[in-house]
């Protein structure tokens, strides 16, 4: 019997969805049945799945409040199901901040919820200034300046370590 896996995501600029699709591809290759849902469109129960993965991006230091609300509301069901969580943020571009144990946003996230995922990961996102609305571009440039990142408005860098993403997909399949 195939393992049924649900993947729930929240994305701002699309990189988290792109990561989810790579993980989904790995899981399907490993013989799993996978359903992918935006936080906006999830209409099932966590317990409809054998395993449940949540992926969420950061904007201005916070995950989407709907993800936090979902986790808090579904904590009991998440705990009954093999589960995992990953965070996508630009701070993770720095190797010393690229793990759940060292990423300040992930650590802060865990302090805002009453749930510990069975497995977790942190992935660096994508920086694409030209894709952002004007105000977001300015704010992200300021944040990048403060964290010694690129600030040129033409910068477009995908920091995501795709090997790390694929390894996480295999880990989820083997849980």
PyMOL commands that set and color helices and strands:
alter all, ss='L'
color gray80, all
select helices_A, chain A and resi 15-29+46-48+65-80+90-93+95-97+104-112+129-131+134-146+162-174
alter helices_A, ss='H'
color red, helices_A
select strands_A, chain A and resi 4-10+33-38+51-59+62-63+82-89+119-124+126-128+156-158
alter strands_A, ss='S'
color yellow, strands_A
deselect
rebuild
show_as cartoon
